[in-house]
Amino acid sequence: MNWDRVSGNWKQFRGKVKEQWGKLTDDEIAQINGNREQLEGMIQERYGITKDDVKKQVDQAMSRW
């Protein structure tokens, strides 16, 4: 799956994002609105992990969706 598909169907993927990264609030997920860079930035901020690790996590999550 590519990010364009996730972005285009963001409302459907919000629940999966919440499952994967439960520290993100509903308001933050709504604010992301399908923007991968914002998603990665918020994950990095909330979980204190490196940008490379965040990219890997998002890629892995996308492969399961």
MODELLER restraints for C-alpha pairs under 7 A, 6 or more apart:
rsr = mdl.restraints
at = mdl.atoms
rsr.add(forms.Gaussian(group=physical.xy_distance, feature=features.Distance(at['CA:1:A'], at['CA:62:A']), mean=6.22, stdev=0.5))
rsr.add(forms.Gaussian(group=physical.xy_distance, feature=features.Distance(at['CA:1:A'], at['CA:63:A']), mean=6.33, stdev=0.5))
rsr.add(forms.Gaussian(group=physical.xy_distance, feature=features.Distance(at['CA:6:A'], at['CA:13:A']), mean=6.72, stdev=0.5))
rsr.add(forms.Gaussian(group=physical.xy_distance, feature=features.Distance(at['CA:6:A'], at['CA:34:A']), mean=6.76, stdev=0.5))
rsr.add(forms.Gaussian(group=physical.xy_distance, feature=features.Distance(at['CA:7:A'], at['CA:34:A']), mean=4.17, stdev=0.5))
rsr.add(forms.Gaussian(group=physical.xy_distance, feature=features.Distance(at['CA:7:A'], at['CA:35:A']), mean=6.66, stdev=0.5))
rsr.add(forms.Gaussian(group=physical.xy_distance, feature=features.Distance(at['CA:10:A'], at['CA:33:A']), mean=6.46, stdev=0.5))
rsr.add(forms.Gaussian(group=physical.xy_distance, feature=features.Distance(at['CA:10:A'], at['CA:34:A']), mean=5.27, stdev=0.5))
rsr.add(forms.Gaussian(group=physical.xy_distance, feature=features.Distance(at['CA:14:A'], at['CA:29:A']), mean=6.72, stdev=0.5))
rsr.add(forms.Gaussian(group=physical.xy_distance, feature=features.Distance(at['CA:18:A'], at['CA:24:A']), mean=6.70, stdev=0.5))
rsr.add(forms.Gaussian(group=physical.xy_distance, feature=features.Distance(at['CA:23:A'], at['CA:46:A']), mean=6.72, stdev=0.5))
rsr.add(forms.Gaussian(group=physical.xy_distance, feature=features.Distance(at['CA:32:A'], at['CA:38:A']), mean=5.59, stdev=0.5))
rsr.add(forms.Gaussian(group=physical.xy_distance, feature=features.Distance(at['CA:32:A'], at['CA:39:A']), mean=5.88, stdev=0.5))
rsr.add(forms.Gaussian(group=physical.xy_distance, feature=features.Distance(at['CA:40:A'], at['CA:54:A']), mean=5.99, stdev=0.5))
rsr.add(forms.Gaussian(group=physical.xy_distance, feature=features.Distance(at['CA:40:A'], at['CA:55:A']), mean=6.87, stdev=0.5))
rsr.add(forms.Gaussian(group=physical.xy_distance, feature=features.Distance(at['CA:43:A'], at['CA:54:A']), mean=6.88, stdev=0.5))
rsr.add(forms.Gaussian(group=physical.xy_distance, feature=features.Distance(at['CA:44:A'], at['CA:50:A']), mean=6.43, stdev=0.5))
rsr.add(forms.Gaussian(group=physical.xy_distance, feature=features.Distance(at['CA:44:A'], at['CA:51:A']), mean=6.50, stdev=0.5))
rsr.add(forms.Gaussian(group=physical.xy_distance, feature=features.Distance(at['CA:44:A'], at['CA:54:A']), mean=6.34, stdev=0.5))
